[in-house]
Amino acid sequence: MAQMLHAAGRSASKDSPHRIGTYAIALHAKDEAHLREIGWELFKAGIRITLVHEPDSPWNGSLMAIGCPPMARDKIKPLLSKLPLVR
């Protein structure tokens, strides 16, 4: 969960400020390969993504989370609606 928070924070910028009513949603990927597939789909859709790697991992910087800037639900929901919420 800490990596998810890093991704959310890093994905925010002056170009995409948080507004009242902005929500962060944590979704679950099956594994690192699945997370990379999700990132590729978001990138192909023109969504700016922030990748968070764990440099201290024994797996040489494993991809741990992806952050996206705040945006309208109708733009991102079709790409991520099949992923389960982290509970």
N, CA, C and O of each residue as an XYZ file, in Angstrom:
348
protein
N       0.827     -1.196      0.000
C       0.000      0.000      0.000
C       0.869      1.257      0.000
O       0.468      2.288     -0.539
N       2.043      1.175      0.596
C       2.918      2.342      0.609
C       3.304      2.743     -0.805
O       3.376      3.934     -1.111
N       3.556      1.764     -1.674
C       3.918      2.069     -3.061
C       2.751      2.726     -3.795
O       2.958      3.601     -4.636
N       1.541      2.310     -3.482
C       0.363      2.917     -4.098
C       0.263      4.390     -3.715
O      -0.085      5.227     -4.548
N       0.564      4.704     -2.476
C       0.540      6.095     -2.036
C       1.626      6.908     -2.731
O       1.407      8.072     -3.069
N       2.785      6.314     -2.946
C       3.838      6.993     -3.692
C       3.359      7.300     -5.110
O       3.572      8.402     -5.616
N       2.718      6.331     -5.745
C       2.230      6.521     -7.112
C       1.194      7.628     -7.178
O       1.220      8.449     -8.096
N       0.288      7.660     -6.220
C      -0.739      8.710     -6.214
C      -0.105     10.083     -6.043
O      -0.469     11.026     -6.745
N       0.825     10.201     -5.129
C       1.479     11.487     -4.896
C       2.323     11.938     -6.066
O       2.305     13.116     -6.422
N       3.059     11.029     -6.668
C       3.924     11.381     -7.788
C       3.142     11.703     -9.052
O       3.637     12.436     -9.909
N       1.942     11.176     -9.185
C       1.164     11.419    -10.402
C       0.500     12.791    -10.394
O       0.056     13.265    -11.439
N       0.427     13.427     -9.244
C      -0.150     14.772     -9.162
C       0.884     15.782     -9.646
O       2.084     15.602     -9.439
N       0.423     16.820    -10.276
C       1.328     17.862    -10.757
C       0.590     19.191    -10.837
O      -0.613     19.261    -10.587
N       1.313     20.232    -11.184
C       0.692     21.546    -11.364
C      -0.318     21.503    -12.506
O      -1.303     22.241    -12.496
N      -0.070     20.635    -13.494
C      -0.967     20.522    -14.645
C      -2.251     19.760    -14.328
O      -3.240     19.882    -15.050
N      -2.238     18.983    -13.264
C      -3.426     18.209    -12.896
C      -3.636     18.296    -11.389
O      -3.478     17.299    -10.684
N      -3.989     19.476    -10.890
C      -4.137     19.643     -9.440
C      -5.333     18.853     -8.897
O      -6.303     18.591     -9.608
N      -5.234     18.488     -7.628
C      -6.355     17.827     -6.969
C      -7.430     18.859     -6.690
O      -7.130     19.964     -6.239
N      -8.651     18.515     -6.947
C      -9.772     19.391     -6.659
C     -10.630     18.735     -5.580
O     -10.505     17.538     -5.323
N     -11.488     19.513     -4.962
C     -12.434     18.947     -4.014
C     -13.262     17.903     -4.767
O     -13.735     18.152     -5.875
N     -13.424     16.760     -4.163
C     -14.158     15.679     -4.811
C     -13.266     14.717     -5.583
O     -13.761     13.802     -6.241
N     -11.943     14.922     -5.507
C     -11.011     14.003     -6.150
C     -10.824     12.789     -5.245
O     -10.649     12.924     -4.034
N     -10.865     11.611     -5.845
C     -10.719     10.374     -5.087
C      -9.525      9.596     -5.584
O      -9.234      9.593     -6.780
N      -8.836      8.938     -4.681
C      -7.787      7.989     -5.041
C      -8.388      6.603     -4.903
O      -9.022      6.288     -3.896
N      -8.189      5.790     -5.902
C      -8.751      4.440     -5.890
C      -7.605      3.456     -6.076
O      -6.802      3.601     -6.998
N      -7.529      2.467     -5.213
C      -6.494      1.441     -5.294
C      -7.083      0.190     -5.922
O      -8.069     -0.364     -5.435
N      -6.465     -0.242     -7.008
C      -6.904     -1.440     -7.721
C      -5.804     -2.488     -7.652
O      -4.632     -2.169     -7.457
N      -6.200     -3.736     -7.813
C      -5.274     -4.846     -7.636
C      -4.894     -5.460     -8.979
O      -5.763     -5.813     -9.776
N      -3.577     -5.588     -9.227
C      -3.063     -6.321    -10.384
C      -2.615     -7.696     -9.901
O      -2.255     -7.861     -8.736
N      -2.637     -8.686    -10.799
C      -2.279    -10.050    -10.423
C      -0.812    -10.187    -10.027
O      -0.475    -10.866     -9.057
N       0.044     -9.532    -10.790
C       1.483     -9.623    -10.557
C       2.167     -8.496    -11.323
O       1.498     -7.653    -11.920
N       3.490     -8.481    -11.307
C       4.218     -7.402    -11.961
C       3.977     -7.382    -13.470
O       3.849     -6.308    -14.058
N       3.914     -8.541    -14.098
C       3.659     -8.591    -15.547
C       2.295     -7.981    -15.873
O       2.159     -7.232    -16.840
N       1.305     -8.304    -15.074
C      -0.035     -7.749    -15.265
C      -0.015     -6.234    -15.067
O      -0.662     -5.498    -15.811
N       0.728     -5.775    -14.066
C       0.842     -4.343    -13.810
C       1.470     -3.643    -15.020
O       1.044     -2.550    -15.396
N       2.473     -4.266    -15.623
C       3.099     -3.692    -16.817
C       2.104     -3.632    -17.986
O       2.096     -2.658    -18.738
N       1.278     -4.653    -18.140
C       0.249     -4.654    -19.193
C      -0.732     -3.500    -18.981
O      -1.109     -2.815    -19.932
N      -1.134     -3.294    -17.750
C      -2.051     -2.196    -17.420
C      -1.403     -0.862    -17.772
O      -2.035      0.003    -18.379
N      -0.148     -0.702    -17.389
C       0.570      0.529    -17.699
C       0.650      0.776    -19.195
O       0.483      1.909    -19.646
N       0.902     -0.270    -19.967
C       0.994     -0.134    -21.421
C      -0.348      0.302    -22.012
O      -0.388      1.163    -22.891
N      -1.436     -0.285    -21.534
C      -2.768      0.090    -22.026
C      -3.089      1.553    -21.703
O      -3.646      2.269    -22.535
N      -2.739      1.985    -20.507
C      -2.960      3.384    -20.138
C      -2.123      4.314    -21.009
O      -2.609      5.342    -21.479
N      -0.872      3.947    -21.218
C       0.027      4.746    -22.057
C      -0.518      4.850    -23.482
O      -0.539      5.937    -24.060
N      -0.956      3.726    -24.049
C      -1.500      3.728    -25.412
C      -2.749      4.596    -25.523
O      -3.036      5.147    -26.586
N      -3.492      4.716    -24.422
C      -4.706      5.535    -24.403
C      -4.393      7.016    -24.202
O      -5.302      7.845    -24.152
N      -3.107      7.346    -24.088
C      -2.714      8.737    -23.934
C      -2.784      9.259    -22.518
O      -2.785     10.471    -22.300
N      -2.843      8.358    -21.551
C      -2.902      8.760    -20.148
C      -1.488      8.802    -19.587
O      -0.739      7.829    -19.681
N      -1.136      9.936    -19.005
C       0.187     10.087    -18.395
C       0.236      9.218    -17.140
O      -0.610      9.347    -16.255
N       1.214      8.347    -17.071
C       1.328      7.457    -15.916
C       2.648      7.709    -15.194
O       3.622      8.183    -15.778
N       2.645      7.381    -13.920
C       3.842      7.439    -13.095
C       4.115      6.030    -12.595
O       3.276      5.429    -11.923
N       5.287      5.506    -12.924
C       5.662      4.163    -12.499
C       6.480      4.257    -11.219
O       7.389      5.081    -11.116
N       6.161      3.418    -10.252
C       6.893      3.382     -8.987
C       7.574      2.020     -8.883
O       6.921      0.976     -8.871
N       8.902      2.059     -8.808
C       9.704      0.845     -8.673
C      10.259      0.749     -7.258
O      10.467      1.764     -6.595
N      10.492     -0.439     -6.815
C      11.097     -0.671     -5.504
C      12.581     -0.944     -5.722
O      12.969     -2.069     -6.039
N      13.407      0.081     -5.552
C      14.833     -0.105     -5.844
C      15.548     -1.027     -4.865
O      16.608     -1.564     -5.186
N      14.991     -1.214     -3.688
C      15.643     -2.046     -2.684
C      15.245     -3.510     -2.776
O      15.680     -4.324     -1.961
N      14.427     -3.851     -3.757
C      13.958     -5.230     -3.836
C      15.054     -6.140     -4.375
O      15.949     -5.683     -5.087
N      14.989     -7.405     -4.045
C      15.986     -8.349     -4.565
C      15.777     -8.626     -6.054
O      16.584     -9.320     -6.674
N      14.713     -8.093     -6.625
C      14.398     -8.321     -8.038
C      14.785     -7.124     -8.903
O      14.173     -6.898     -9.947
N      15.777     -6.364     -8.491
C      16.326     -5.253     -9.281
C      15.295     -4.224     -9.704
O      15.116     -3.986    -10.898
N      14.625     -3.619     -8.763
C      13.725     -2.519     -9.077
C      12.385     -2.954     -9.631
O      11.956     -2.463    -10.675
N      11.732     -3.849     -8.961
C      10.435     -4.342     -9.414
C       9.413     -3.220     -9.500
O       9.388     -2.328     -8.652
N       8.565     -3.268    -10.533
C       7.454     -2.330    -10.654
C       6.439     -2.672     -9.574
O       5.970     -3.807     -9.489
N       6.103     -1.681     -8.746
C       5.215     -1.922     -7.616
C       3.861     -1.244     -7.742
O       2.876     -1.733     -7.188
N       3.790     -0.119     -8.464
C       2.531      0.627     -8.546
C       2.579      1.564     -9.752
O       3.647      1.904    -10.262
N       1.390      1.968    -10.189
C       1.233      2.943    -11.269
C       0.290      4.022    -10.770
O      -0.766      3.727    -10.209
N       0.672      5.266    -10.974
C      -0.197      6.390    -10.621
C      -0.675      7.091    -11.880
O       0.032      7.132    -12.887
N      -1.872      7.638    -11.819
C      -2.449      8.421    -12.914
C      -2.908      9.755    -12.336
O      -3.339      9.818    -11.184
N      -2.819     10.809    -13.119
C      -3.297     12.101    -12.624
C      -4.816     12.093    -12.486
O      -5.487     11.280    -13.123
N      -5.359     12.974    -11.674
C      -6.823     13.065    -11.580
C      -7.425     13.313    -12.964
O      -6.919     14.123    -13.740
N      -8.497     12.610    -13.254
C      -9.171     12.771    -14.545
C     -10.613     12.318    -14.435
O     -11.016     11.714    -13.441
N     -11.380     12.615    -15.466
C     -12.794     12.225    -15.491
C     -12.916     10.701    -15.519
O     -12.158     10.014    -16.203
N     -13.871     10.201    -14.774
C     -14.092      8.754    -14.706
C     -14.337      8.132    -16.067
O     -13.862      7.031    -16.348
N     -15.081      8.837    -16.915
C     -15.436      8.238    -18.200
C     -14.223      8.011    -19.095
O     -14.304      7.244    -20.054
N     -13.103      8.662    -18.799
C     -11.883      8.461    -19.580
C     -11.110      7.226    -19.123
O     -10.538      6.507    -19.942
N     -11.096      6.988    -17.824
C     -10.238      5.918    -17.301
C     -11.005      4.639    -16.928
O     -10.440      3.546    -16.956
N     -12.267      4.775    -16.586
C     -13.036      3.612    -16.140
C     -13.072      2.475    -17.163
O     -12.948      1.315    -16.770
N     -13.236      2.759    -18.461
C     -13.244      1.644    -19.416
C     -11.944      0.838    -19.431
O     -11.951     -0.342    -19.782
N     -10.841      1.462    -19.055
C      -9.549      0.780    -19.069
C      -9.285     -0.020    -17.800
O      -8.518     -0.982    -17.819
N      -9.920      0.374    -16.696
C      -9.596     -0.240    -15.411
C     -10.766     -0.931    -14.713
O     -10.594     -1.475    -13.622
N     -11.933     -0.920    -15.311
C     -13.134     -1.410    -14.618
C     -13.097     -2.909    -14.289
O     -13.845     -3.359    -13.421
N     -12.257     -3.675    -14.951
C     -12.195     -5.111    -14.668
C     -11.281     -5.461    -13.494
O     -11.251     -6.603    -13.036
N     -10.534     -4.462    -13.014
C      -9.615     -4.730    -11.905
C     -10.361     -4.629    -10.567
O     -11.163     -3.718    -10.364
N     -10.090     -5.573     -9.660
C     -10.748     -5.517     -8.352
C     -10.169     -4.406     -7.465
O      -8.989     -4.065     -7.556
N     -11.021     -3.862     -6.619
C     -10.575     -2.880     -5.631
C      -9.706     -3.552     -4.577
O      -9.941     -4.703     -4.211
N      -8.710     -2.834     -4.095
C      -7.909     -3.313     -2.964
C      -8.759     -3.117     -1.725
O      -9.295     -2.030     -1.509
N      -8.890     -4.128     -0.926
C      -9.710     -4.062      0.283
C      -8.884     -4.400      1.490
O      -9.397     -4.400      2.609
